Amino acid sequence: MGDSNYSQQLLDHQETLPTTKAASASQNHKKLSIIPFIFLIYFEVSGGAYGAEAAVGAAGPLCSILGFLIFPFLWSIPEALITAELATTFPGNGGYVIWAHQAFGPFWGSLIGSWKFLSGVINLASCSVLCIEYIKLVLPLFSCGASRYFAVVSLALVLSFLNYTGLVVVGYTAILLGIFSLVPFILLALISIPNIDPSRWISLNEDRVKTDWSLFFNTLFWNLNFWDNASSLAGEVDRPQKTFPKALFSAGLLTCLAYLVPLLAATGAIPLKQENWVNGYFADVAQLIAGKSLMIFLEIGAVLSSIGFYEAQLTSCAYQLLGMADLGVLPQCFSVRSKWFNTPWLGILVSTLITVAVSSMNFADLISSINFLYSLAMLLEFASFLWLRRKLPMMERPFRVPLELPGLIMMCLIPSGFLVYIMSLANGTVLLVSSVVSALTILWYFMTNHFCKSNMWNHFNNVGPKLMDQDLD
């Protein structure tokens, strides 16, 4: 009975989270509908086949096709199922921060929030860098030096302002960007059909080419993660209990097709030259198959995809900070919204500033740091999911993964093992960055709880401690 009563208190609380006056104004603004939400999830995770080329270069066509076919079942589907269950059970901004907070307490909520937020803003920096990599093909001025960094910073500022103009604007922009970034691959697939030789799909590595499993798995991981980022927008989605499962399923199907169709077309239509398969090679394939016009179209699509990815990622980062402020992890000023656009302007500003600050990092270190921090957070997220199922088995869940606890443990074991493997590949720079981030997160938590809150230096919501004062037994 204790668990049942507490479960009802949690559900009641989710409906009455204290907010600032600005935050309460969100009720008077249009919520995010399912189609824009599908494309926001799609850009959070993928944005198209751009960036998948390295898998072919690392392990050949057969492993790449099987990887993008099988890996979603081992990783993407479990992560999406967990997101659907927890986001519909706790439909508030903050997502995984709320889940860890409810499972283990405010310290762990603060820790997962910091890991996820920083992996997100570093991901934003990698997105800006990738976008400039494509732009410099047309404008060589931005190839290196001060002009390149100026371009990265300018792009980040312009895209952040677009994000500031409102979530609905960002959502419908994501639809347009998604369509225009997918069309070049659809054309590539259609034009490739007469040239496709299915025997090329079962090719392994070329002679004297050694399989790079580290690059292969990192490429799969980077192209198929971040499904749970959409949970930080749960408070902004129209009817989240119904919308989340449908949107995740639709975005998952779209993402898998967006990888598999171009890979099947490109690897089947031209002879394998494995050393050529690096990021950006799809543009060369388009030129070989259909001419320069399709190559330019595909490069434009890559830029549009990067923009869509940036918008979706920044949205999740900003609304995560808003959710953390509602939980009392961050000062309440982070939950204040713009009077004009109802967006969390301070969260957007802080995310943008950190993105600009880390944009000068080496791209490989950026990606490795993202994967390491994200892996730490995902291990904690899986633990939170399992613990909430064990401690609150009778809690009403609008969407429920159709497995009991032993089956859920098995479902989480394979992706958890993969996370540990990804973390084992980290170099010294990545370990240093991750250690500093974790140390600063712990320091921030104890400073806010033992100094800032007690001395009233900043105003914090006190909902978090009240929740955890309840007896779980």
Disulfide bonds with the S-S distance in Angstrom:
none
